[in-house]
Amino acid sequence: MPSAYIIADVTVTNPEQYEDYKKWSSAAMQAHGAEVCIRGGKVEVIEGDWSPTRIVLLKFPSVEAAKAFNASPEYGKARTARQGAAVMRMIVVEGV
């Protein structure tokens, strides 16, 4: 079964409030066995007109596991904490 990745492009609008989201999302990631590959860090566009400010890349053992994380009550707490603190764009991608 191929692995899967959640890729998020986040625009933080309230950094102080976003800290609560990070706390809850970290707990959800741990509960669902996510491997954190990228969480923030310097972003440099090398081609195209995409201008992300914060990228998150999580690895899961399967697409189903990634979707279960996203639909979980644990991540639901994080999502609630994020309201008004950030704009989230998130996809799940099947790996190799």
Secondary structure as UniProt FT lines:
FT   STRAND          4..12
FT   HELIX           15..31
FT   TURN            32..33
FT   STRAND          35..39
FT   STRAND          54..60
FT   HELIX           63..71
FT   HELIX           73..82
FT   TURN            83..85
FT   STRAND          86..94
//
